[in-house]
Amino acid sequence: MRHVSDDQRRARLAVRHALAPAFRVGSPEAVTEAMTVLHATEPATVYLSCQARSASVLPADVDRSLYQDRTLVKQLAMRRTLFVFPRDLLPAVWPSASARVAANERTRLVKDVVTAGLGTDGGDWLDRARAAVLDALDAAPGGLQATDLRRGVPMIDATLEITTADPRAASRVLTYLSASADVVRGTNTFGWHVSRPRWTLMRQWLPEPPAWWTAADGYREIVRRWLVTFGPGTEDDLVWWLGATKAIVRAALASLDAVAVSLDGGGTGWLLPDDLDDVPDPGPWAALLPVLDPTVMGWQHRDFYLAPHRAEVFDRRGNAGTTAWVDGRVVGCWVQDPAGVVEVRLLQDVPPAARRALDLEAARLTEWCAGFRVPSVYHSPAMRA
């Protein structure tokens, strides 16, 4: 069995994730393609993930890709998480990871509707709510904000009086319709750091939406792209990242003729059969990545780039804060002072040259933010220290 060392995994990370300076790319589309998808739970993450991987991308460029050209599209998918997808990957995710989330959302919402007393048949209530929301959006080609939808569709302007993270019926219905690709988060009505979308019918947002694939073909394509970006990864990594089952992952790996490789520490990883050659050492590099960046969230087993800083970088729910990287390892985090200046906080000693590289990245990010302090609801222990 071929062996892939942690050093080689870190070299792949630097090159494939467009983090080493020589491998940075020039557009939001190229960044997204490099990462398969971009994490979008916090809207600012999409923009900052692009900034870290490009010397030229500005917020306006990301806005243009998302809301004008629509080459990038926000879609609820793996692990019930919001991501930015390249448009050509949508037909793969809609019948696979997104459909899985939609089915789970429907099951929970149908039950909660009955428990809350909104109807004796939760499925019927949800079907009527879906039809009413879609009718309202069909009459508003420019989309509607959630407040407008609650006024226009009174039946969803209700509270599910149960113990739940989100008791608002409207929010739960929109989550379900987003996962099922009926609706999409359209034009944002606020700045790049806040999500205030106009909910829009997917068929209006993409007048010629691509045809859906089968679920099996969809999972196969997502796993293929994940292996290009994150490989080698373990079966556990894929199961966690996809929010899927071992059976789904194993079927996709088998259909791709994926090759098993041994990893440092004794684990077994997987690579595509045409991707077995070593990646050359990209040389020294440093990067500052945002909260929930797709690199730090790419694997379940993270020791090769994170140890021994897991407890400082991740909160108790598994959400990653900002991270500072040197040569493929997390060495700290970053914060901003009241004036918006980026400050690096180290969790370990680094060589003087690496410290200078981090300071240059901090200055680059400070200039990019132009005095704006990026808000976040996720603060790791390292950020709070």
N, C-alpha and C positions, 0 to 999 in steps of 0.2 A: 504494500500500500504506500502510495506517495505521501510524504510528510510535508506539512506546511507549518513553518515555525511562527511564533508570535511576531518576530521581526518582519517576516514576509507579510503577515496579516496587516501590520501597521504600515508597511510600504504600500500595499494595495489600498488601504484606507486613504492614504495621502493622495494617491493618484486618481483613484476612481471617484472619490468624493470632492475632487477639485479643490483641495485644501492647500497642498503645496503650491507656492507661488507660480511655478512653471506650468502648472496644470489648471490654473484658474480659467474660467470660461467667460463668455461675453454677453450672455442674455439670460433672462429668467427661464426661458425654455430649456437652455442648455444646462442650467443648474438643476432644474427639475428632472431632466432626463438622466443626469448623473446620479441623482439620489433616488430614482424610481418615482417617488412622491415626496412632497414637502409637508411637514407637520403644520397644521393650521389651527390647532385648538386655541392658541393665542394669535390673533391676526398679525401682530408685529413679527412673530417668528418667521413667517414667509419672507418678509422683506429683509430681515437680518440674516437669514440663511443665505439669501442671494448675495447680500453685501459681503459675507465672509468668503464667498467662492468666486467673486468677480471684482475686478478693479474698476469697472465702469457702470455697473447697474445701479440705478437710482430708483427711489420709490415710484416715480412717474412711469418708469419702464415696467415695473411689476403691475401697476394699475392698468397700463395699456394691455399687457398680456392677459390679465384677468377679466377686464371689463369692456375693452374695445375689440381687440383681436380675438379674444376668448380662446386662445390656444392653450390656456391653462384654466381648469375648472375646479371649483371646490365641490367635494363629494364626501359624504359620510360613508365610512367603510371600515377597514380593519379595526377590531377592538372598540367599535362604536366611537371612533375618533374621526375628526374632520381633517381631511388632507386636501392638498392641491395636487391634482392629477394632470399629466399631459393629456390633451384631448384624445389622442389615439389609444390611450389605455382605458378609456371609459367603457367601451363595449366588453372588455374583459372583466372589469370590476363589478359592473352592474348585476350580472347574473350570479356572481360568486360571492365575494366578501360583502358587498353591499346588500345583496339579497339575504344573506345570512343574518345580518344586523336587522334588516327590515322585518324578517320573520320573528326574531326575538322581541323586537319592539312591539309588534302587533300582539303577540301573545301576552306580554305584560300589560299593555294598554287596555286590551279587551277585559282582562281581569280587573284592572284598577277602575275602569268605568263602572262596572257592576258594583264593586265594593263601595265606590263613592256615591252610588245611587243615581247616576246619570241615566241609567237605563237597565232594563232586565236582560237585554241581549247586547253584550258589549260589542260583538262583531257587527251587528246591524248599525249600532250607534257610530262606530268608526267608519263604516262604509258610507253612511250618510254624511258624516263630517268631511270625509275625503272628497266626496262629490261636491259638497257645498264650497269647500276651499278651492277646488280646481275650477269651478264655475266662476267664482269671484276673481281668480287670477286670469281666467280666459277673457274676462271683460276688462282687464287692466294690463295691456301688453307691456307697459313699463314696469310692472311689478308693484307689489304692495308691501309696506312694512308690517311687522307683526301687530302693531297697534291698530292699523287699518283693517287687518284681517279679523281681529277680535271684534271690532265694531261691525264689520260687514257680515260676519258669520257668528251670530250670538251664541250658538250652541257650543262653540269651542272656548268661549269666554267664561270659563268655569274653573273651579278649583277641585282637584282630586284630594279630598280630605282624608289622606292616608299618609303613612310614613314613607316618604320618597324624597329623593334628592331634588326632584323638580315636580311640584304639585300642580303646575299650571297645565291645564288641558291643551291649550293652544300650542304651547311649546312642545308637548309630547306628540301632538298630531303632526306638527311641522317636522319634528325629528323623524317620525315614521315616513312621511312623504319624501323627505330628503334622502333617506336611505334607499327608498324604493325608486328613486330617480324620477319621481313625478314632478318635483320642484327642485329648484336650485337657488342658492344664495347668489342673487344677481348683483346689480350695481350697489356699491357701498355708499351710503349717504353721509359718512363721516370720514375722519382721517384714516391713514393707513394703519394706525395702532388700535383702532376700535372697530368692532363689527356691528354695523347698523345696516343690514342688507335690505334690499327690496326683493322679497320672495317672488320668484318668477317661474312660470311653467318651463320645464326643461325643453319642451318642443318649441317654445318661443325663444329661449335663450340660444339654443342650437337649432336653427331652422331645418337643418339637415342632419339630425343626430345619427351617428353610426349605428348599424344593426347590432343587436346583442349577440354575443357568442353563447355557446353552451357553458354551463357552470364549470365543467371539467376543463374545457379549453381556456376559460378565463383564469382559473387557478393556475393552470400550466403557464400561461403567459406572465402572470404576476410573479410566480416563483422564479421563472427564467430571468426576469429583470432584477429581482431581488438578488439572485446569485451573481449577476454581473456587478451589482453595486456592493453587496455585502459579503459575497462568498470569499473564503469558505465559511459557511455557517452550519450549525448543528441542526438536527431535526427539531430539537427543543426551541432553538432560536426562531425557526420558521413557524412552528405551531403558535408560539407566543405572538410573533409579529403579525401573522395573519389573523389571529383570533380564531383559528380553525382547529381541526382535529388532526391526529396523527394519520388517520386513514387518508384524508385529503392531501396532506403534505407528501405522504409516501407515494400516492398515485401520481402526483405531479412530478416528483423526482424520478420516478420510474419512466414516465412518458418522455422526460427530457434526457434519458440515459445519463443522469448525473453520476459523477464519479466520487466515491468515498475516499477521503484523505484523512490521515491521522493528524492530530493537533497536539501542541504542547499541553501537557497535563493529562494526556491520555484520551481525550475526546475524539469523536469522529465528526468531521465536517464534510461538506459537499461542494463540488465545483461542477461547472458545465464541462463537457468532454473536450471542448475546444479552448478551454481557459486554464490549462494546467501549468503553463510556463510561469516561471517566477517574474515578478514585476521588478524592474531595476530600482535600486535605492534612489528615492527622489531627492536626497540631500536634506539638510536641516530646514525645518519649517516651524512656524508658529501660527496659531489661529485662535480667535475668540468667537465662540458659537453661542447663540441665544438659548433661552429657555426652550426645552423640548425640541432641540434641533434634531433632525433625522439621523445624524451620525451617532450621537450619544444614545438615541432611542432605537438603534438599529438591531441590537441583539439582546437576548435574555442573559446570556453568559458574557459578562463584560470584563473579566479580569485582565484580558490581554491589553486593554487600554485604560482601565479605570482603577484597578487595584493600586493602593489600598484605600481609595477615597470614596467608595460607594456611599457610606453613611453621611459624608459631608456634601455630596453632590446631589443625591436624590432625597426627596421628602418621603414621609411614611407611606404615601400612596403610590410611590414609584414614579413620580414626576421629576424630571431632571431640571435643575436650575441652569444658569449660565455656566459655561465651561471655558477654561483656558487650556490650550493644547500645545505641547512641544513634541515634535517628532512622533506623533501617533499615540501619545499618552496624555491623559488629563492630569494637569499639575496644579490646577486652581480654578478660580472663577473670576468674574468681573462684575463690577457695579459702577454706578454713576454718582458723582457728587452733586450737590444742589445746582451747580452750574451746568451739569450735563457732561462733565469731563469723565471719561472712562478710566477707571482704576482697576488694575489687576491685583487680585489677592491670591498669593501662592499658598498651596497646601504642602509644598515640599521645596527643597532647595533645587535650583536649576543653575546651569553654567552661566557665566556672564553674557556670553553671546546669545543664549536663549532668552535671557531677561531682556536684552536689548531688542530682540525680535518681537517679544510680547509687547514691549513699550511702543514699538513702531505700529503694531496692530491696534493698540489702544488709541494712538494718535489718529490712525486712519479711521477708526470707528467713531471717534469723537468728532472729527471733521465731517463725516457722513451724517451723523445725527444733528449737526449744526445747532447745538445747544438744547435740543429736545431730549427730555428725560423719558425713556421708554417705560411705560407702566407694565406691571405684571402681577398676577395673583399667585404666582408660584415663586416662592423664595426658599431656596435650599438652606440648610444650616450654614454652609460656607458663605452664602450671600448675607445672611442675617448676622453673622459673627461680627 
